[in-house]
Amino acid sequence: MVDLFEEKAKDWDKDDFKTRLSRAIGTTMLERLDFTADMDIMDFGAGTGLIAGHLAPKVAHIAAVDISQAMLDRLAAKPELRGKVDTLCQDIMDHPLPQKFDVIVSAMAMHHVEDTDKLIESFAAHLKAGGRVALADLDHEDGTFHPAGTTGVFHAGFKRDLLQRLLNKHGISDVQFVTAYAVERGDKVFPIFLVLGQKSAPAA
Ligand SMILES: C[S@@+](CC[C@H](N)C(=O)[O-])C[C@H]1O[C@@H](n2cnc3c(N)ncnc32)[C@H](O)[C@@H]1O
């Protein structure tokens, strides 16, 4: 499989915009969700670990899942994440992980996955009963957030009501959206949402 992030990985963490955005998303995740020291987390589309870096001190373990080996190599080279974060280069929709998680987080990765229904189904399948999601991405936009012709971008953001329906369809309820950040470019504003939800526990 072609690694679409191979070149981008080299300078990812040097880009002020990306570090500012991930700091805003990571901070909002920490404000909105009670992470505890016994939790096993999956970071979907973890990239170089900018989000994992915010959460790692608060939890037991993070499985950093991505299909870009180049991005994960950058993450694995960070000494502060060693022992806390493991990297898994695989497509979990086709090759699910054997373990289930207390929380699945994701930042700016869902718009790179064509089949959102299948992705949310996979998230639900990887959650423990009562487990939570905290997923950040672009609100629906006019298609100008990424430069024209960027490969691997399947969605011009997401409509919140559509995402809510997909989460509910796959057994994730208590769905709440907050705006984690607003990217300003000229006269345009691109809001970034964080959606939280919880997988229903089976009736006793
Ligand atoms: C815009 S980057 C965000 C990286 C990181 N979450 C951050 O905030 O810095 C999107 C990431 O999603 C990953 N990605 C794309 N499709 C994926 C898939 N099907 N499974 C896992 N990761 C995927 C890309 O390889 C890339 O590392």
The ligand as a MOL file (V3000), in Angstrom:
LIG
                    3D

  0  0  0     0  0            999 V3000
M  V30 BEGIN CTAB
M  V30 COUNTS 27 29 0 0 0
M  V30 BEGIN ATOM
M  V30 1 C -4.1250 14.3750 9.3040 0
M  V30 2 S -3.2330 13.0320 9.9660 0 CHG=1
M  V30 3 C -3.5360 13.2290 11.7180 0
M  V30 4 C -2.4780 12.5900 12.5720 0
M  V30 5 C -2.6250 12.8220 14.0740 0
M  V30 6 N -3.8810 12.2910 14.5720 0
M  V30 7 C -2.5090 14.2820 14.4350 0
M  V30 8 O -3.4970 14.8670 14.8850 0
M  V30 9 O -1.4010 14.8560 14.2780 0 CHG=-1
M  V30 10 C -4.2350 11.6270 9.5420 0
M  V30 11 C -3.6240 10.2980 9.9020 0
M  V30 12 O -4.6190 9.2890 9.6540 0
M  V30 13 C -3.9550 8.1630 9.1250 0
M  V30 14 N -4.9110 7.2870 8.4190 0
M  V30 15 C -5.4960 7.4750 7.2160 0
M  V30 16 N -6.2830 6.4220 6.9020 0
M  V30 17 C -6.1930 5.5480 7.9500 0
M  V30 18 C -6.7640 4.2650 8.2260 0
M  V30 19 N -7.5970 3.6640 7.3740 0
M  V30 20 N -6.4330 3.6520 9.3870 0
M  V30 21 C -5.5910 4.2650 10.2750 0
M  V30 22 N -5.0210 5.4740 10.0560 0
M  V30 23 C -5.3170 6.1080 8.9140 0
M  V30 24 C -2.8900 8.7610 8.2200 0
M  V30 25 O -1.9020 7.8310 7.8810 0
M  V30 26 C -2.4010 9.9180 9.0850 0
M  V30 27 O -1.3440 9.5530 9.9300 0
M  V30 END ATOM
M  V30 BEGIN BOND
M  V30 1 1 1 2
M  V30 2 1 2 3
M  V30 3 1 2 10
M  V30 4 1 3 4
M  V30 5 1 4 5
M  V30 6 1 5 6
M  V30 7 1 5 7
M  V30 8 2 7 8
M  V30 9 1 7 9
M  V30 10 1 10 11
M  V30 11 1 11 12
M  V30 12 1 11 26
M  V30 13 1 12 13
M  V30 14 1 13 14
M  V30 15 1 13 24
M  V30 16 1 14 15
M  V30 17 1 14 23
M  V30 18 2 15 16
M  V30 19 1 16 17
M  V30 20 1 17 18
M  V30 21 2 17 23
M  V30 22 1 18 19
M  V30 23 2 18 20
M  V30 24 1 20 21
M  V30 25 2 21 22
M  V30 26 1 22 23
M  V30 27 1 24 25
M  V30 28 1 24 26
M  V30 29 1 26 27
M  V30 END BOND
M  V30 END CTAB
M  END
